[in-house]
Amino acid sequence: MTVVLWTMIAYLCGSLPFSVWLGRFLLAKEIRQFGDGNPGGTNVIRAGSRMLGIVVIVLDALKGWLPVLAAQEMAGLQGWGLAAVALAAVAGHAFSVFLRFRGGKAVAVTFGIWAGLTGWSTLLLLGALLLLAYFTISIDGWAVVCALLGLLAFIAVTGSIGAYLPVWLGNGLIVAWKHRQDLVQKPEIQLRFTR
């Protein structure tokens, strides 16, 4: 029962569409009309507020970090139970109950769950991998996939592959689905310092 409860809490936390709500109330704009049409911090930036976009990205990361941390600290969840909580937060963002089961691409919340599962060093590594991939791979979806592959290599080298492989697989499948339009395109390696 504890795992089910925490999984539901994580899903609801992940579902909170901060970009849509804050965009509507603070910018008087529908965020999903900008960029790729998904709710998320980058489209808040495209809508005209870099600061609010950063706030949304942090809030979206917290939607993953807080449920994972709380489930560990308050309920003592580990293993498969904690994996379910982490994946529920990602699924909540990607398929939000508040947005008729549509949602964002789940990148920021992915950062949050991995920070909750493995600590800040993994978060920094994932951030560095994503930045490197983003500035060298022509298609954003492929950049995200490459960063996740780098994360997999890191958890394999550190000997924690068994504990985190189910989370990585589920997280990777959700992120790949949300980036599916990018992933049908052939990526090219190129330096792109301006967008």
Disulfide bonds with the S-S distance in Angstrom:
none
